[in-house]
Amino acid sequence: MIKLMEDELELMVREDEVPMISGLLRECQEEYTEIMLRETTRDYACTLIVREDRYLTKEFGGECGGVILLAHNRRIVCANTLDDRL
């Protein structure tokens, strides 16, 4: 979220992780706002939306989990899956 600094981000996660991720969205949004205010003294906010039409699969590097962040009609992609980090 900090890397992209967008008003709205879509998250692509594994299908079995959607309930867990959905439960963390509000906390993540609040923490992002707090960090940005503390570090920049400006008020930033970001809305997170979980994609439920497409999920992380083995083909997307999601075999071991993680998240892919999408912005600007899915033209900006920030992959943060375990496969990408390894």
C-alpha angles and dihedrals in degrees: 000000000000092000093054100035094198130153092231133023132183118216124213111199138158113287093240090054097054095097092049094046093045089056091055099048098092093047091049093049092050093047091049090053091048094049094047092048092048095046101037104020086229127113111245127172133184131191116214121208124186113222110232097178096066131025138195109272135171089273090057094048093257099121091110097032136251133127140274116210118210129193140171098031090320093300093117112060127185111183117201104168124138090249090054093049092050 
